Amino acid sequence: MTIRLLGALLLVTGAVSAQEARPRARDLGMAPGVFAPGPHNAITDVPGVRVGHATVTQGDSINTGVTAIVPHGGNTYLDRVPAALVVGNGYGKFVGVSQVQELGELETPILLTCTLCVWRAADAMVAWLLDQPGMAGVRSINPVVGETNDAGLNAIRSRPIAPADVVTALTTADTGAVAEGSIGAGRGTSAFGFKGGIGTSSRALPASLGGWNVGVLVQSNYGGVLQMQGVPVGRALGRYSYRAQTATERGDGSLIIVIATDAPLSERQLERLATRGLFGMARTGSSASNGSGDYSLAFSTAASVRRARGEGTRPLEAVADDAISPLFQAVIEATEEAIYNSLLQATDVTARGRTVEALPIARLRELLAEHGIHPR
């Protein structure tokens, strides 16, 4: 029997309940950077941004799902947001990116799922959008769907995502706290030899630096030599790329980074912001190997830079380039912390006789303490 979990609910299975007992980065004393997080330390701290999950499990072979990031409470097709995508390493599939790059905007929510499910997810989102109010005359939609390959824990060739899963992720998307770890599109992913998943974090700039918010959500499924707040965790735990000095341990996989901000930015500036997401990824120990699909997509929800469908002219009010550096810093910090949270909140997942274990918290506490990092 297939179990389809609504990610907006935190207490739906034992696996998710177990995840709740696991700490986030700040619970262990890890607080990357200098800026404070927002109230939920999540991408939803950017006003209007919503996140929803649908987790799909079946027997001992299906572990996958869908995660939806919705830019604002209206219809994204009718009220578009500026956006940009940066490719760190292009070994992956990100449906809709050519139009994002050409027009510099999003006209749909962003979906994350598994590698062989991107087209099914895209088709289901288009069908759902066409049925929304005000969409009767629409003849073209550019769905934006990213992926990572969860084949290690998921019978990916069955392409188990159904339209109902996409609708669940979209319709349960909400503001507030975001479920992380082995949920939604993170159900079957692995990172640095441990269980990966969905992670999120945010930063709130002080009024003196603009007062804007930045939020990041990641789907982690990549490798390298894990370090957390500078601590060589991967080496200490004996799991890292090239440990045996062979070409088979190169840290392949993928990372999707989604960045939201309420700072009024142009698509050119958002491209610069997206690039900084890759800097945050690098801090965790990734080398962006040949087989890693690493993508960073940034969008702005500011009302002054939104684009109504069919408008003739559009005034632009954007942050001056000289004032953008604090946003760069905030993105790097939030991306690094979101990746940590994806690992920390993940739980063990078993499929076909193989278990991918979550990062061992007790041992991690010891390692952090050895380097002077303690819970506050």
C-alpha positions as CSV (number, residue, x, y, z in Angstrom):
1,M,0.0,0.0,0.0
2,T,1.3,3.4,-0.9
3,I,1.6,6.0,1.8
4,R,1.4,9.6,0.7
5,L,2.4,11.9,3.5
6,L,1.3,15.5,3.7
7,G,4.4,17.4,4.5
8,A,2.6,20.4,6.0
9,L,1.8,18.0,8.9
10,L,4.7,17.2,11.2
11,L,3.2,14.3,13.1
12,V,2.0,12.0,10.4
13,T,4.4,9.0,10.7
14,G,6.9,7.6,13.1
15,A,9.7,8.6,10.7
16,V,8.6,12.3,10.8
17,S,8.1,12.1,14.6
18,A,11.7,10.7,14.9
19,Q,12.9,13.6,12.9
20,E,11.3,16.1,15.3
21,A,13.6,14.8,18.1
22,R,16.7,15.6,16.1
23,P,18.4,19.0,16.5
24,R,18.9,21.8,14.0
25,A,22.3,23.4,13.6
26,R,21.7,26.1,16.3
27,D,20.6,23.5,18.8
28,L,24.2,22.2,18.6
29,G,25.8,25.6,18.8
30,M,26.4,26.0,15.0
31,A,25.4,29.5,13.9
32,P,27.2,30.3,10.6
33,G,28.0,33.9,10.0
34,V,27.1,37.2,11.6
35,F,23.5,37.9,10.8
36,A,20.5,36.7,12.9
37,P,17.9,34.3,11.5
38,G,14.2,35.2,11.1
39,P,11.6,33.9,13.6
40,H,11.4,30.4,11.9
41,N,14.9,30.3,10.6
42,A,13.3,29.2,7.3
43,I,12.7,30.3,3.8
44,T,9.2,31.2,4.9
45,D,10.6,34.1,6.9
46,V,10.5,35.9,3.6
47,P,6.9,37.3,3.8
48,G,4.4,35.4,1.6
49,V,6.7,32.5,0.7
50,R,5.1,29.1,1.4
51,V,6.4,25.5,1.4
52,G,4.6,22.2,1.0
53,H,5.6,18.6,0.8
54,A,4.2,15.3,-0.4
55,T,6.2,12.3,0.7
56,V,5.8,9.0,-1.2
57,T,6.8,5.7,0.3
58,Q,5.8,2.2,-0.8
59,G,7.0,-1.1,0.7
60,D,10.8,-1.4,0.9
61,S,11.5,0.2,-2.5
62,I,9.8,3.6,-3.0
63,N,11.2,6.6,-1.1
64,T,10.7,9.9,-2.9
65,G,8.4,12.9,-3.0
66,V,7.7,16.5,-4.0
67,T,8.5,19.8,-2.4
68,A,6.8,23.0,-3.5
69,I,8.1,26.5,-3.0
70,V,5.4,29.1,-3.7
71,P,6.7,32.7,-4.0
72,H,3.6,34.5,-2.8
73,G,-0.1,34.0,-1.9
74,G,-1.4,35.0,-5.3
75,N,-1.3,33.4,-8.8
76,T,2.4,33.4,-9.8
77,Y,1.5,33.2,-13.5
78,L,-0.6,36.4,-13.3
79,D,1.7,38.1,-10.9
80,R,5.3,37.0,-11.7
81,V,8.4,37.5,-9.7
82,P,11.9,38.3,-11.1
83,A,14.3,35.3,-10.8
84,A,17.6,34.0,-12.0
85,L,19.3,30.6,-12.0
86,V,23.1,29.9,-11.7
87,V,24.5,26.5,-12.7
88,G,27.4,25.3,-10.5
89,N,27.7,22.0,-12.3
90,G,25.1,21.1,-14.9
91,Y,24.9,17.4,-14.5
92,G,21.1,17.4,-13.9
93,K,17.7,18.4,-15.1
94,F,15.9,21.6,-14.3
95,V,12.8,22.0,-16.3
96,G,12.0,25.5,-17.4
97,V,15.3,27.1,-16.9
98,S,15.8,28.5,-20.4
99,Q,12.8,30.7,-20.1
100,V,13.8,31.8,-16.6
101,Q,17.2,32.8,-18.0
102,E,15.7,34.5,-21.1
103,L,12.9,36.5,-19.3
104,G,14.4,36.7,-15.8
105,E,11.2,35.7,-14.1
106,L,9.2,32.9,-12.6
107,E,5.6,32.3,-13.7
108,T,5.0,29.2,-11.6
109,P,5.9,27.8,-8.2
110,I,9.1,25.8,-7.9
111,L,8.9,22.1,-7.5
112,L,11.6,19.7,-6.4
113,T,11.4,16.0,-6.9
114,C,13.4,12.9,-8.1
115,T,15.4,12.7,-11.3
116,L,13.0,10.6,-13.4
117,C,9.9,12.4,-12.1
118,V,10.6,16.0,-13.2
119,W,8.4,15.7,-16.3
120,R,5.5,14.1,-14.5
121,A,5.7,16.8,-11.8
122,A,5.9,19.5,-14.4
123,D,2.8,18.1,-16.3
124,A,0.8,17.8,-13.1
125,M,1.6,21.4,-12.0
126,V,0.6,22.7,-15.5
127,A,-2.7,20.9,-15.2
128,W,-3.3,22.3,-11.8
129,L,-2.5,25.8,-12.8
130,L,-4.7,25.7,-15.9
131,D,-7.7,25.0,-13.6
132,Q,-7.0,28.0,-11.4
133,P,-9.2,31.1,-11.5
134,G,-8.2,33.6,-14.2
135,M,-6.4,31.0,-16.3
136,A,-9.1,30.1,-18.9
137,G,-7.3,31.8,-21.8
138,V,-3.8,30.6,-21.0
139,R,-2.0,28.7,-23.8
140,S,1.5,28.5,-22.5
141,I,3.0,27.9,-19.1
142,N,6.7,27.5,-18.1
143,P,6.8,25.0,-15.2
144,V,10.0,25.2,-13.1
145,V,11.0,21.8,-11.7
146,G,14.4,20.7,-10.2
147,E,15.6,17.3,-9.1
148,T,18.2,15.2,-7.4
149,N,18.8,11.5,-8.0
150,D,17.4,9.4,-5.1
151,A,17.9,6.0,-6.8
152,G,20.0,4.7,-3.9
153,L,16.8,4.5,-1.8
154,N,14.1,4.7,-4.4
155,A,13.0,2.5,-7.3
156,I,13.4,5.5,-9.5
157,R,12.6,3.7,-12.8
158,S,9.0,3.3,-11.6
159,R,8.7,7.1,-11.6
160,P,6.3,6.9,-8.7
161,I,5.2,10.6,-8.5
162,A,1.5,11.0,-9.3
163,P,-0.5,14.2,-10.1
164,A,-2.1,14.0,-6.7
165,D,1.3,14.3,-5.0
166,V,2.0,17.5,-6.8
167,V,-1.4,18.9,-6.0
168,T,-0.8,17.9,-2.3
169,A,2.5,19.7,-2.2
170,L,1.1,22.8,-3.8
171,T,-2.2,23.0,-1.8
172,T,-0.7,22.3,1.6
173,A,2.1,24.9,1.1
174,D,2.1,27.2,4.0
175,T,4.0,29.9,5.8
176,G,5.6,29.3,9.2
177,A,7.9,26.4,10.3
178,V,9.1,24.1,7.5
179,A,9.4,20.4,7.9
180,E,12.9,19.2,7.1
181,G,15.0,16.1,6.6
182,S,13.6,12.9,5.1
183,I,10.4,14.5,3.8
184,G,9.0,15.5,0.4
185,A,11.7,15.7,-2.2
186,G,14.3,14.8,0.4
187,R,12.8,11.5,1.4
188,G,15.3,9.4,-0.6
189,T,18.3,11.6,-0.9
190,S,21.8,11.1,0.6
191,A,24.6,13.5,1.3
192,F,28.3,13.0,2.3
193,G,27.6,9.3,2.9
194,F,24.7,10.1,5.3
195,K,21.0,10.6,4.9
196,G,20.4,14.0,3.2
197,G,17.1,15.8,2.6
198,I,15.3,19.1,2.8
199,G,16.9,21.9,4.9
200,T,16.2,25.6,5.3
201,S,17.5,28.7,7.0
202,S,17.0,32.4,6.9
203,R,18.7,35.7,7.7
204,A,17.1,39.1,8.7
205,L,19.3,42.1,7.9
206,P,19.2,44.9,10.4
207,A,17.5,48.2,9.4
208,S,20.9,49.8,9.0
209,L,21.6,47.4,6.1
210,G,18.2,47.6,4.5
211,G,16.1,45.5,6.8
212,W,15.4,42.8,4.2
213,N,14.9,39.1,4.7
214,V,16.7,36.2,2.9
215,G,15.6,32.6,3.0
216,V,17.1,29.5,1.6
217,L,15.7,26.0,1.1
218,V,17.9,23.1,-0.2
219,Q,17.5,19.5,-1.4
220,S,20.8,17.9,-0.5
221,N,22.0,14.8,-2.3
222,Y,25.7,15.4,-2.9
223,G,29.1,14.6,-1.5
224,G,32.7,15.7,-0.8
225,V,34.5,16.0,2.5
226,L,32.0,17.2,5.0
227,Q,32.9,20.1,7.3
228,M,30.4,21.8,9.6
229,Q,31.4,25.2,10.9
230,G,34.9,24.4,10.0
231,V,35.0,21.1,11.9
232,P,36.3,18.2,9.7
233,V,33.3,15.9,10.4
234,G,33.6,13.7,7.3
235,R,37.2,12.8,8.0
236,A,36.5,12.2,11.7
237,L,33.6,9.9,10.9
238,G,35.4,8.1,8.1
239,R,33.0,9.0,5.4
240,Y,34.3,11.3,2.7
241,S,35.2,11.4,-1.0
242,Y,38.4,9.6,-2.1
243,R,38.8,8.0,1.3
244,A,40.2,4.9,-0.4
245,Q,42.0,7.1,-3.0
246,T,39.9,5.6,-5.8
247,A,37.8,7.2,-8.6
248,T,34.7,5.5,-7.4
249,E,34.4,7.7,-4.3
250,R,34.2,11.1,-5.9
251,G,31.2,12.6,-4.2
252,D,28.7,12.5,-7.1
253,G,25.1,13.7,-6.5
254,S,23.3,17.0,-6.7
255,L,22.3,20.0,-4.6
256,I,19.3,22.3,-5.4
257,I,19.4,25.7,-3.7
258,V,16.3,27.9,-3.7
259,I,16.8,31.5,-2.5
260,A,14.0,33.9,-1.7
261,T,14.3,37.6,-0.6
262,D,11.9,40.5,-0.2
263,A,14.7,42.9,-1.3
264,P,13.7,44.6,-4.6
265,L,16.3,43.1,-6.9
266,S,16.5,42.9,-10.7
267,E,17.1,39.5,-12.4
268,R,20.7,40.6,-12.9
269,Q,21.2,41.2,-9.2
270,L,19.4,37.9,-8.4
271,E,21.9,36.1,-10.6
272,R,24.6,37.5,-8.4
273,L,22.7,36.5,-5.3
274,A,22.3,32.9,-6.7
275,T,26.0,32.7,-7.2
276,R,26.6,33.2,-3.5
277,G,24.4,30.2,-2.8
278,L,27.2,28.1,-4.4
279,F,29.7,29.8,-2.0
280,G,27.6,28.4,0.9
281,M,27.7,25.0,-0.6
282,A,31.5,25.1,-0.9
283,R,31.8,25.9,2.8
284,T,30.3,22.4,3.6
285,G,33.1,20.6,1.7
286,S,31.7,20.0,-1.8
287,S,33.9,19.9,-4.8
288,A,31.0,19.9,-7.2
289,S,32.1,16.7,-8.8
290,N,31.6,15.7,-12.5
291,G,28.4,13.9,-11.7
292,S,26.9,16.5,-9.4
293,G,24.0,18.7,-10.6
294,D,24.3,21.9,-8.6
295,Y,21.8,24.6,-9.2
296,S,21.0,27.8,-7.4
297,L,17.8,29.7,-8.1
298,A,17.0,33.1,-6.6
299,F,13.8,35.2,-6.7
300,S,12.5,38.4,-5.2
301,T,9.0,38.8,-3.8
302,A,9.1,42.6,-3.5
303,A,6.0,44.2,-4.8
304,S,8.0,46.9,-6.6
305,V,9.7,44.4,-8.9
306,R,6.8,42.0,-9.6
307,R,5.5,41.7,-13.2
308,A,1.8,41.6,-13.9
309,R,1.0,39.5,-17.0
310,G,0.3,41.6,-20.0
311,E,1.6,45.0,-18.7
312,G,2.9,47.4,-21.2
313,T,5.6,49.2,-19.2
314,R,7.1,48.5,-15.8
315,P,8.9,50.9,-13.5
316,L,11.9,49.4,-11.8
317,E,12.9,50.2,-8.2
318,A,15.9,48.0,-7.2
319,V,18.6,48.0,-4.5
320,A,21.7,49.8,-5.6
321,D,24.6,47.6,-6.3
322,D,26.7,49.3,-3.6
323,A,24.1,48.2,-1.1
324,I,23.8,44.5,-2.1
325,S,26.8,43.0,-0.3
326,P,25.0,42.3,3.0
327,L,22.5,40.2,1.0
328,F,25.4,38.2,-0.5
329,Q,26.7,37.5,3.0
330,A,23.2,36.5,4.2
331,V,22.7,34.1,1.3
332,I,26.1,32.4,2.0
333,E,25.3,32.0,5.7
334,A,21.7,30.8,5.2
335,T,22.8,28.3,2.5
336,E,25.5,26.8,4.7
337,E,23.1,26.5,7.6
338,A,20.2,25.1,5.5
339,I,22.5,22.3,4.3
340,Y,23.5,21.5,7.9
341,N,19.8,21.3,8.8
342,S,19.1,19.0,5.9
343,L,21.6,16.5,7.4
344,L,20.7,17.0,11.0
345,Q,17.0,16.7,10.6
346,A,17.2,13.6,8.3
347,T,16.3,10.2,9.7
348,D,17.5,6.7,8.8
349,V,15.8,5.3,5.7
350,T,15.9,1.6,4.6
351,A,15.2,0.4,1.2
352,R,15.8,-3.1,-0.4
353,G,18.0,-4.2,2.5
354,R,20.1,-1.1,2.6
355,T,20.0,1.6,5.2
356,V,21.3,5.1,4.8
357,E,22.0,6.3,8.3
358,A,21.4,9.8,9.5
359,L,24.4,11.8,10.8
360,P,25.1,10.5,14.4
361,I,24.2,13.3,16.7
362,A,26.0,12.1,19.8
363,R,29.3,11.7,18.0
364,L,28.8,15.0,16.3
365,R,28.3,16.8,19.6
366,E,31.6,15.4,20.7
367,L,33.4,16.6,17.6
368,L,31.9,20.0,17.9
369,A,32.9,20.3,21.6
370,E,36.4,19.3,20.7
371,H,36.5,22.4,18.5
372,G,34.9,24.7,21.0
373,I,31.4,24.6,19.6
374,H,28.7,24.0,22.3
375,P,25.0,24.5,22.5
376,R,24.1,28.0,23.7
